[in-house]
Structure formats: C-alpha cells, structure tokens
Amino acid sequence: MLYQNTSVIQDEVLCHRLGLLPLKVDARKFEWPGVTIDGINENGVDMDEEPPVDPKKHLVFELNVSCKSLKKIVENDTVFTSAIKWLPLGSQEVEFGDDVPRMVQDDIIVAKMKPGQQIECKLHCVKGIGRDHAKFSPVATASYRLLPTIGLKENFYDGVGEKLQSCFSQGVIEMVDGEDMKKVAVVKDARADLCSRNVLRHEEFQGKVELGRVKNHFIFSVETIGALPPRVLVVEACKILQWKAQGLKNIIEQKLK
C-alpha cells in the first residue's frame, strides 16, 4: 500500500522495485496465501484500506522516510533497505525471536530524494513460487557441469611444466620435485579446472595432454539470494522432486486400474 510518494520515481516503478527486494526469512514457516491481493476493489478503483492480513500467511514491513535539509547537511537523500522496518503480526515476534524477518542486505538503494520529498508505504509479503514470478525464487544462479579429467602422457619439466600450469585454472597443475633436481608438472586437482581448453592452443602439448569428462559425475553449483543456505535449498528441492514423482506415480497407477 503506497500512501505517499513525492520522489522522482513513478509509483508503479517504486512498487515494482520494492517487490523485488530479497527477504531474510524462512518461507517454510508460512502457509500459502488463500486469495490474491490485486490492489483494486470490485469497481476497479484503488483500494482505500489495507487488505486483511494473517500472521500465518503474511509479513508486513513499513517504509516511511522524509528527506530534510539541515543547514548544509541533507538527511535521507538516499533511501536504503535499512529504513524498511518489520511490523510483527500476532505472535510473530515470539515465534521469530532474535532472528527477525528483514532485508537480506541493509545497503540496497531503494530511491533517491530531494529535500521536502517523502516515501510512505507498507509492504505486504506472501509466499510464492518461481513459476509465478522470479522474485519468489530463493535461488539466484543454479548450474551443473561434468567432472573434468586431465591426463598427462609424458612428463613436463621446469619451464615447459610452468607453461602447462599457466594453461589451467589456479590449483589444477602443481610443480613438484622430480628426477635430477628438476621440477615436474603433475595434476593436483582436476575438479578445479574450468575447462577453458587453453592447453590445446600450444603445439608442444598437442597429443600429449588428454582432456575428458566423467559422464556420470555431475557437479552442481547453487547460489542463493540469502534467505536460506544452499545446503538447505538443495534438500528442499529434492523433497519437491520426490513429491512430484510420487504424484506422477499415483496418476499412472490410477490410469492402469
């Protein structure tokens, strides 16, 4: 609910920006919303009052910032997420304890203002899924790759070995003591290789270095927005996958009866 906005940002742009701010809260503690809050009444007019809230389904935050000029100092010319305050509903304050719902970061810029301008609003947060909108997804980036393998068909000493080492990511190739007080290149950690294949650009390594991948070994990388740690999200994702598989199994069994 946007009560006042005299900043240069349009109302709809500001609301969209506020809706994309990541929250530090465990969504598993909330129930799914029963109805959609459209922001307009049955006549198509903006709602004059706040919609009803349920402590089991909603979180409410408040943003009320005014830009003031105090002599040579301008106060609140930049609005950060630290200005957004949580308003507990029902027994939420007791339930969350010290780990209160908040923004993931306090230094995210929300808006810029000039003296005399003000932003006043309340943010109603509900539980959702990424299929409805990307803002509900707790994952920022998720990817996978196959485990790399590196085979050295002959020994590479001293300068040649160091050149080979520079062709791979840091930590992949290591120079160790070899015969006749020479340094020899060995594969230390093939998993750290980013598969740049730079080694194939040099003629002296053609046919002497073998690159490959283990076809049944997958390395997953999951980066979150900060609401939950990756190790928790992966487990929860597996639970959802199991639930969907069980649902498909039930449908097939019913069709075969």
JOCOR-V105913 format. One record per helix or strand of 2 or more residues. SS is the DSSP state (H for helix, E for strand). FROM is the first residue (numbers start at 1). LEN is the number of residues. Records with the same first field share a line. If there is no record, write none. Layout:
SS: FROM-LEN + FROM-LEN
This chain:
E: 2-4 + 23-2 + 59-8 + 68-3 + 73-3 + 78-3 + 85-3 + 102-2 + 109-4 + 118-8 + 139-14 + 173-5 + 183-5 + 209-16
H: 11-9 + 27-3 + 81-3 + 92-5 + 134-3 + 158-9 + 179-3 + 190-3 + 198-4 + 203-3 + 230-27
